[in-house]
Amino acid sequence: MSNPVITQPGAGSYGTNVQTGEWSTGLCSCCSDLFVCALGCVCPIALSCYTANKYGENVCLACVPGGMAAMRTHMRLTYGIQGTICNDALMTCCCGIFETCRMTREIRVRNGEA
């Protein structure tokens, strides 16, 4: 008979967002990941497609109206980040590329790439 699991493996070290329920970077922290910042400035659609792909979604999600808002909502719920669906829609609509950059940074931080 195998040994029973006594403790679950930890989630890893992802910054303060795991404990506080907040994003790991701010909305305007673009310079914290120069690759994301550069891609967002040169071609925002490419960054949106890259973000969807890194999150495990179809790259076409970035071109679907409301797709990035839906992905932000799913990302928040998956990562335990506080917020509302209304806020997700407003942030992706009004802050567009800044929010996409933040979502990309969040994925990269959680994957240990940044």
Long-range contacts (C-beta under 8 A, 24 or more apart in sequence): 12-112, 14-109, 14-110, 15-109, 17-79, 17-81, 17-106, 17-109, 18-80, 21-80, 21-81, 21-82, 22-81, 22-82, 23-81, 23-102, 23-106, 24-105, 24-106, 24-109, 24-110, 25-102, 25-105, 25-106, 25-109, 26-102, 27-91, 27-95, 27-98, 27-99, 27-102, 28-98, 29-102, 29-105, 30-98, 30-101, 32-105, 32-114, 33-101, 33-104, 33-105, 33-108, 33-114, 36-101, 36-104, 36-105, 36-108, 37-101, 40-97, 40-100, 40-101, 40-104, 44-96, 44-97, 44-100, 47-97, 47-100, 47-101, 47-104, 48-100, 50-104, 51-100, 51-103, 51-104, 51-107, 54-104, 54-107, 54-108, 54-111, 55-103, 55-107, 68-92, 68-99, 68-100, 68-103, 69-93, 71-103, 72-99, 72-103, 75-103, 75-106, 75-107, 79-106, 79-110
